[in-house]
Amino acid sequence: MTFILRDLPDDKRVIGANLLDGPFELPRLVVKQSALEHNITAMTEYCRVNNVSLAPHAKTTMVPAIIRRQVDCGAWAMTVATMQQLHACMEMGVKRLLLANEVVNARAAEWLGRELAARGSGHEAYCLVDSVQGVAELARGLGASGLARKLPVLVEVGPAGGRAGCRTVKDALAVARSVAKEPALRLAGVEGFEGIIGASRSAETLDAVDRFLEGMQQTALTFETEGLFGLPGDESEVILTAGGSTFFDRVATVLTRAPLAKPYRVVLRSGCYVTHDHGSYGGPAPLTGELDKPGFLPALELWSEVLSKPEPGRAIAGFGRRDAPFDAGLPVLLGRVPAGEPGPRTQVDGTVAALNDQHAHIVGSPELDLTVGDRVVCGIRHPCTAFDKWRKLLMVDDDYTVVEVLSTWF
């Protein structure tokens, strides 16, 4: 009898096996192929219709097979948060990368310059600056790297109380002027992250998001008025980029109205759309009702077994914090498949109430319809902290037959 452990071999023997036939060690995080491909296509079409570009955040999955699908479907670039992620994406074959973070370590900047020089002009990287000191350290490292071309940088702006980024146009202008003085750098645009403003799509939050994006417009216009985007006749495009997974529609609406004379490109950086979820993004989403098509579909499912039913109304399933994200809420119980049966899946009137390292507490009425050995399936909240718990995942079709093995590169 075949039994396949969690760290399964990435070879042809796994392809064609069925998750519900019992050969795989559980718990197991799986990706539904149909939902994933729907989401990638839907986001690509949204960007085409709204005349914006997409640089999906690679940190969501760090799965080469998924990132290649996003690039092959027309992503303008991939976004990363760290040098490690940047290098991994370069090794995956991604040619244009947006490092949505400041580089304030001169040795890191030198490494980046040497890496770009070695890979040639076909590879491009952007990074962020939000201080005169940071500009100086970035330029110092690049100057030692031997990179012959200028590195394009984006001035980051941020809301009060948020993360990094200049808080006023005056501060941003000082940073942009310091960029203009550095031979190793080229001011390429303005960046911000509106997702930190709020989690709901209330009228009050949407108004605050729009005001923040209008501030990004004003910052870019100030840079243009002062001639910081290049000499007259320089037709290099300006980059305006924001757009997480909650408000990317507002970014597409507001930033495409920027009153700039120079050509510019609006770049969304959503990452979670690719798998969506049953929690943080599972409510009203920007794409819902767009293009006369369904919105994004949840593509991640976590399968496990009921290990114990120690008392009425409580069952213990074999997954925990090492297997499922919990930073934005606990997994959502979707259903069960009875022990020893291939299906069908039925609903369960229960809730995941707590997680230990390797155990989940499912609670319900005293008649909770779960039996030891049952397989239970949960949806997850916040995919960005799901993939990093797994070295390998299964891509399955709608019958839960394995069609591909996905490796993570964290």
C-alpha positions as CSV (number, residue, x, y, z in Angstrom):
1,M,0.0,0.0,0.0
2,T,1.4,3.4,-1.0
3,F,1.7,6.2,1.5
4,I,3.1,9.6,0.6
5,L,4.6,11.8,3.3
6,R,4.2,15.5,3.6
7,D,7.5,16.3,1.9
8,L,6.5,14.4,-1.2
9,P,8.8,13.7,-4.1
10,D,8.4,16.1,-6.9
11,D,8.1,13.4,-9.6
12,K,5.7,11.7,-11.9
13,R,4.6,9.1,-9.4
14,V,2.4,11.6,-7.6
15,I,0.7,12.9,-10.7
16,G,-2.6,11.2,-11.2
17,A,-3.1,10.1,-7.5
18,N,-6.3,11.2,-5.9
19,L,-6.3,13.1,-2.6
20,L,-9.5,11.4,-1.4
21,D,-8.3,7.9,-2.1
22,G,-6.1,8.1,1.0
23,P,-2.5,7.7,-0.2
24,F,-1.3,11.1,1.2
25,E,-0.3,12.0,4.7
26,L,-2.7,14.7,6.0
27,P,-2.8,17.6,6.7
28,R,-2.3,18.7,3.1
29,L,-2.7,22.2,1.6
30,V,-3.9,21.9,-2.0
31,V,-4.4,24.4,-4.8
32,K,-7.5,24.0,-6.9
33,Q,-6.3,24.5,-10.5
34,S,-9.6,25.7,-12.0
35,A,-9.9,28.5,-9.4
36,L,-6.3,29.6,-9.7
37,E,-6.4,29.8,-13.5
38,H,-9.7,31.7,-13.3
39,N,-8.2,34.2,-10.9
40,I,-5.1,34.8,-13.1
41,T,-7.2,35.3,-16.2
42,A,-9.8,37.5,-14.4
43,M,-7.1,39.8,-13.1
44,T,-5.4,40.0,-16.4
45,E,-8.6,41.0,-18.1
46,Y,-9.4,43.5,-15.4
47,C,-6.1,45.2,-16.0
48,R,-6.5,45.2,-19.8
49,V,-10.0,46.8,-19.6
50,N,-8.9,49.4,-17.1
51,N,-5.6,50.3,-18.9
52,V,-3.4,49.4,-15.9
53,S,-0.4,47.1,-15.5
54,L,0.1,44.3,-13.0
55,A,3.1,43.5,-10.9
56,P,1.7,40.7,-8.6
57,H,3.4,40.4,-5.2
58,A,5.5,37.2,-5.4
59,K,5.6,36.9,-1.5
60,T,2.0,35.6,-1.6
61,T,3.1,32.2,-3.0
62,M,6.8,32.2,-3.9
63,V,5.9,29.2,-6.1
64,P,7.8,29.3,-9.5
65,A,5.0,27.4,-11.3
66,I,2.4,30.0,-10.2
67,I,4.7,33.0,-10.8
68,R,5.5,31.8,-14.3
69,R,1.7,31.5,-15.0
70,Q,1.3,35.1,-13.9
71,V,4.2,36.3,-16.1
72,D,3.0,34.3,-19.1
73,C,-0.4,35.8,-18.7
74,G,1.0,39.3,-19.1
75,A,2.2,40.5,-15.8
76,W,4.4,43.6,-16.4
77,A,6.7,42.7,-13.5
78,M,6.7,40.8,-10.2
79,T,6.8,42.6,-6.9
80,V,9.1,41.4,-4.1
81,A,9.8,42.6,-0.5
82,T,13.3,41.3,0.1
83,M,16.6,40.7,-1.7
84,Q,16.1,37.0,-1.1
85,Q,12.7,37.1,-2.9
86,L,14.3,39.2,-5.7
87,H,17.1,36.7,-6.2
88,A,14.7,33.8,-6.2
89,C,12.5,35.5,-8.8
90,M,15.5,36.2,-11.0
91,E,16.4,32.5,-10.8
92,M,12.8,31.7,-11.9
93,G,13.5,33.8,-15.0
94,V,11.6,36.9,-14.1
95,K,13.1,39.8,-16.0
96,R,11.5,42.9,-14.4
97,L,11.2,43.2,-10.6
98,L,9.8,45.8,-8.3
99,L,11.4,45.7,-4.9
100,A,8.7,47.4,-2.9
101,N,11.0,48.3,-0.1
102,E,13.8,50.6,0.8
103,V,17.4,49.4,0.3
104,V,19.4,51.2,3.1
105,N,22.3,48.8,3.3
106,A,25.2,49.8,1.0
107,R,26.4,46.2,0.8
108,A,22.9,45.0,-0.3
109,A,22.8,47.8,-2.9
110,E,26.3,46.8,-4.2
111,W,25.1,43.2,-4.4
112,L,22.0,44.3,-6.4
113,G,24.1,46.3,-8.8
114,R,26.5,43.5,-9.4
115,E,23.6,41.1,-9.9
116,L,22.0,43.3,-12.5
117,A,25.3,44.0,-14.3
118,A,26.0,40.3,-14.5
119,R,22.6,39.4,-15.9
120,G,22.6,42.1,-18.5
121,S,20.3,44.8,-19.8
122,G,17.4,42.4,-20.2
123,H,17.0,42.4,-16.4
124,E,15.5,45.4,-14.7
125,A,14.8,46.2,-11.0
126,Y,13.1,49.1,-9.3
127,C,13.4,49.9,-5.6
128,L,12.0,52.5,-3.1
129,V,13.4,55.5,-1.3
130,D,11.8,57.6,1.4
131,S,14.7,59.5,3.0
132,V,17.8,61.5,2.0
133,Q,19.9,59.1,4.1
134,G,18.5,56.1,2.3
135,V,19.2,57.6,-1.1
136,A,22.8,58.2,-0.1
137,E,23.4,54.6,1.1
138,L,21.7,53.2,-2.0
139,A,23.8,55.3,-4.3
140,R,27.0,54.5,-2.4
141,G,26.5,50.8,-2.8
142,L,25.6,51.0,-6.4
143,G,28.6,53.2,-7.1
144,A,30.8,50.4,-5.9
145,S,29.0,47.7,-7.9
146,G,30.2,48.7,-11.4
147,L,26.6,48.9,-12.7
148,A,26.9,51.1,-15.8
149,R,23.2,52.1,-16.0
150,K,21.1,54.1,-13.6
151,L,18.9,52.3,-11.2
152,P,15.3,53.4,-11.4
153,V,13.8,54.3,-8.0
154,L,10.4,55.3,-6.8
155,V,9.8,57.7,-4.0
156,E,7.5,56.1,-1.4
157,V,4.7,58.0,0.2
158,G,2.7,56.7,3.2
159,P,-0.3,57.7,5.3
160,A,0.2,59.0,8.8
161,G,0.5,56.2,11.3
162,G,1.2,53.7,8.5
163,R,4.4,52.0,7.4
164,A,7.3,53.5,5.5
165,G,7.0,56.4,3.1
166,C,7.2,60.2,3.1
167,R,4.3,61.8,4.9
168,T,4.2,65.2,3.1
169,V,4.8,66.4,-0.4
170,K,7.6,68.6,1.0
171,D,9.4,65.6,2.4
172,A,9.0,63.6,-0.8
173,L,10.3,66.5,-2.8
174,A,13.5,66.6,-0.7
175,V,14.0,62.9,-1.3
176,A,13.4,63.3,-5.1
177,R,15.9,66.2,-5.3
178,S,18.5,64.0,-3.6
179,V,17.9,61.3,-6.1
180,A,18.4,63.7,-9.0
181,K,21.9,64.5,-7.6
182,E,23.1,60.9,-7.7
183,P,24.6,59.7,-10.9
184,A,23.8,56.1,-10.1
185,L,20.0,56.7,-9.7
186,R,17.0,57.7,-11.9
187,L,13.8,59.0,-10.4
188,A,11.2,56.8,-12.1
189,G,7.9,57.5,-10.2
190,V,5.9,57.4,-7.0
191,E,4.9,54.4,-4.9
192,G,2.4,53.9,-2.1
193,F,0.5,51.2,-0.3
194,E,-3.2,52.1,0.4
195,G,-4.0,48.7,2.0
196,I,-2.7,49.9,5.4
197,I,-5.5,52.5,5.6
198,G,-8.2,50.0,6.5
199,A,-9.6,46.5,6.0
200,S,-13.2,47.3,5.2
201,R,-14.7,48.8,2.1
202,S,-16.8,51.2,4.0
203,A,-17.6,54.6,2.5
204,E,-15.3,56.3,5.0
205,T,-12.4,54.0,4.2
206,L,-12.8,54.3,0.5
207,D,-12.8,58.1,0.8
208,A,-9.6,57.9,2.8
209,V,-8.0,55.6,0.2
210,D,-9.0,58.0,-2.6
211,R,-7.6,61.0,-0.7
212,F,-4.3,59.1,-0.2
213,L,-4.1,58.2,-3.9
214,E,-4.9,61.8,-4.9
215,G,-1.9,62.8,-2.7
216,M,0.2,60.4,-4.7
217,Q,-0.9,62.2,-7.9
218,Q,0.0,65.6,-6.4
219,T,3.4,64.3,-5.4
220,A,4.1,63.1,-8.9
221,L,2.9,66.3,-10.4
222,T,5.2,68.3,-8.1
223,F,8.1,66.2,-9.3
224,E,7.2,66.8,-12.9
225,T,6.8,70.5,-12.5
226,E,10.3,70.7,-11.0
227,G,11.7,68.6,-13.9
228,L,12.8,65.7,-11.7
229,F,11.5,63.0,-14.1
230,G,14.1,63.9,-16.8
231,L,15.1,66.5,-19.2
232,P,12.6,68.0,-21.7
233,G,12.1,65.5,-24.5
234,D,12.9,62.5,-22.3
235,E,10.0,60.2,-23.0
236,S,10.7,57.5,-20.3
237,E,7.4,56.7,-18.6
238,V,6.6,57.6,-15.1
239,I,5.5,54.8,-12.8
240,L,2.7,55.3,-10.4
241,T,2.2,52.1,-8.3
242,A,-0.1,51.1,-5.5
243,G,-2.9,48.6,-5.2
244,G,-3.0,45.7,-2.8
245,S,-5.8,43.1,-2.9
246,T,-8.5,45.1,-1.2
247,F,-8.6,48.5,-3.0
248,F,-6.9,47.9,-6.4
249,D,-10.1,49.1,-8.1
250,R,-9.7,52.5,-6.5
251,V,-6.1,52.7,-7.6
252,A,-7.1,51.9,-11.2
253,T,-9.8,54.6,-11.0
254,V,-7.9,57.4,-9.3
255,L,-4.3,57.1,-10.5
256,T,-5.3,56.8,-14.1
257,R,-6.6,60.3,-13.8
258,A,-3.2,61.7,-12.9
259,P,-2.7,65.1,-14.6
260,L,0.8,64.4,-15.8
261,A,2.2,65.7,-19.1
262,K,4.7,62.8,-19.4
263,P,3.5,59.3,-20.3
264,Y,2.9,57.3,-17.2
265,R,2.0,53.7,-16.3
266,V,-0.2,52.7,-13.4
267,V,0.9,49.5,-11.8
268,L,-1.1,47.4,-9.4
269,R,0.7,45.1,-7.0
270,S,-2.1,42.8,-5.8
271,G,-0.9,39.3,-4.7
272,C,-3.7,37.6,-2.8
273,Y,-6.0,37.6,-5.8
274,V,-4.2,34.6,-7.3
275,T,-5.6,32.2,-4.7
276,H,-8.1,34.5,-2.9
277,D,-9.4,33.0,0.4
278,H,-12.4,32.4,2.6
279,G,-11.6,35.3,5.0
280,S,-9.7,38.5,4.6
281,Y,-10.5,38.8,0.9
282,G,-13.5,36.5,0.8
283,G,-16.1,39.3,1.4
284,P,-17.0,42.0,-1.1
285,A,-14.0,42.2,-3.4
286,P,-13.1,44.8,-6.0
287,L,-13.7,42.4,-8.9
288,T,-17.2,41.3,-7.8
289,G,-19.6,42.1,-10.6
290,E,-16.9,43.3,-13.0
291,L,-16.8,42.2,-16.6
292,D,-20.1,40.2,-16.2
293,K,-18.0,37.4,-14.7
294,P,-17.7,35.9,-11.2
295,G,-15.3,37.5,-8.8
296,F,-12.2,35.8,-7.6
297,L,-12.6,32.2,-6.4
298,P,-10.9,30.6,-3.3
299,A,-8.2,28.3,-4.6
300,L,-6.7,27.0,-1.4
301,E,-8.1,24.1,0.7
302,L,-6.6,22.5,3.8
303,W,-7.5,18.8,4.2
304,S,-7.0,16.9,7.5
305,E,-8.3,14.1,9.5
306,V,-10.4,13.9,12.7
307,L,-8.0,12.5,15.3
308,S,-10.2,12.4,18.3
309,K,-13.7,13.2,19.5
310,P,-13.0,13.5,23.2
311,E,-16.3,14.9,24.3
312,P,-19.7,15.9,22.9
313,G,-19.6,18.9,20.6
314,R,-15.8,18.9,20.2
315,A,-13.6,17.2,17.7
316,I,-9.8,17.4,17.3
317,A,-8.4,17.6,13.7
318,G,-4.9,17.0,12.7
319,F,-3.7,20.4,11.7
320,G,-2.5,23.5,13.5
321,R,-0.5,26.6,13.5
322,R,2.3,24.9,11.6
323,D,-0.1,24.1,8.7
324,A,-2.6,27.0,8.5
325,P,-2.4,30.8,8.7
326,F,-4.0,32.3,11.8
327,D,-2.9,35.9,11.8
328,A,-6.1,37.2,10.1
329,G,-8.5,34.7,11.6
330,L,-8.8,30.9,12.0
331,P,-9.6,28.6,9.1
332,V,-13.2,28.2,8.0
333,L,-14.7,24.7,8.2
334,L,-16.1,23.9,4.8
335,G,-17.2,20.2,5.1
336,R,-16.3,16.6,5.7
337,V,-15.9,13.4,3.8
338,P,-16.8,10.3,5.9
339,A,-14.0,8.0,6.9
340,G,-13.2,5.4,4.3
341,E,-15.4,7.0,1.6
342,P,-14.3,8.9,-1.5
343,G,-17.1,11.4,-1.1
344,P,-19.3,13.3,-1.6
345,R,-18.4,16.2,0.7
346,T,-21.1,17.3,3.1
347,Q,-21.4,20.4,5.3
348,V,-20.7,20.4,9.0
349,D,-22.3,22.6,11.6
350,G,-19.1,23.4,13.4
351,T,-16.4,26.0,13.8
352,V,-12.6,26.0,14.1
353,A,-12.4,27.6,17.6
354,A,-8.7,27.3,18.4
355,L,-5.3,26.0,17.0
356,N,-2.4,24.4,18.8
357,D,0.8,23.6,17.0
358,Q,-0.5,20.4,15.4
359,H,-4.2,20.3,16.5
360,A,-7.3,22.1,15.6
361,H,-10.3,22.4,18.0
362,I,-13.6,22.1,16.1
363,V,-16.7,22.9,18.2
364,G,-20.4,22.7,17.6
365,S,-23.6,21.4,19.1
366,P,-23.5,18.2,21.2
367,E,-24.6,16.4,18.0
368,L,-21.6,17.6,16.1
369,D,-21.5,15.4,13.0
370,L,-17.9,14.3,12.9
371,T,-16.3,10.9,13.5
372,V,-12.8,9.8,14.1
373,G,-11.1,9.2,10.7
374,D,-13.4,11.6,8.9
375,R,-11.5,14.0,6.5
376,V,-12.4,17.6,7.0
377,V,-11.7,20.5,4.6
378,C,-11.1,24.1,5.6
379,G,-10.7,27.3,3.8
380,I,-8.0,29.6,4.9
381,R,-7.8,33.3,5.7
382,H,-4.9,35.4,4.3
383,P,-2.9,33.4,1.7
384,C,0.3,35.4,2.3
385,T,0.9,33.4,5.5
386,A,-0.3,30.0,4.1
387,F,2.3,29.1,1.5
388,D,5.3,29.8,3.7
389,K,4.3,26.9,5.9
390,W,4.7,24.3,3.1
391,R,7.7,23.2,1.0
392,K,5.4,21.3,-1.4
393,L,1.7,21.6,-2.3
394,L,-0.5,19.6,-4.5
395,M,-2.3,21.2,-7.5
396,V,-5.5,19.3,-8.0
397,D,-8.4,19.3,-10.5
398,D,-12.0,19.5,-9.5
399,D,-12.0,15.8,-8.7
400,Y,-9.0,16.2,-6.4
401,T,-6.7,14.3,-8.8
402,V,-3.1,15.6,-8.6
403,V,-2.1,17.4,-11.8
404,E,1.1,19.1,-10.6
405,V,3.4,19.4,-7.6
406,L,4.2,22.9,-6.5
407,S,7.4,23.8,-4.7
408,T,7.8,27.0,-2.6
409,W,11.0,29.0,-2.7
410,F,10.9,30.9,0.6
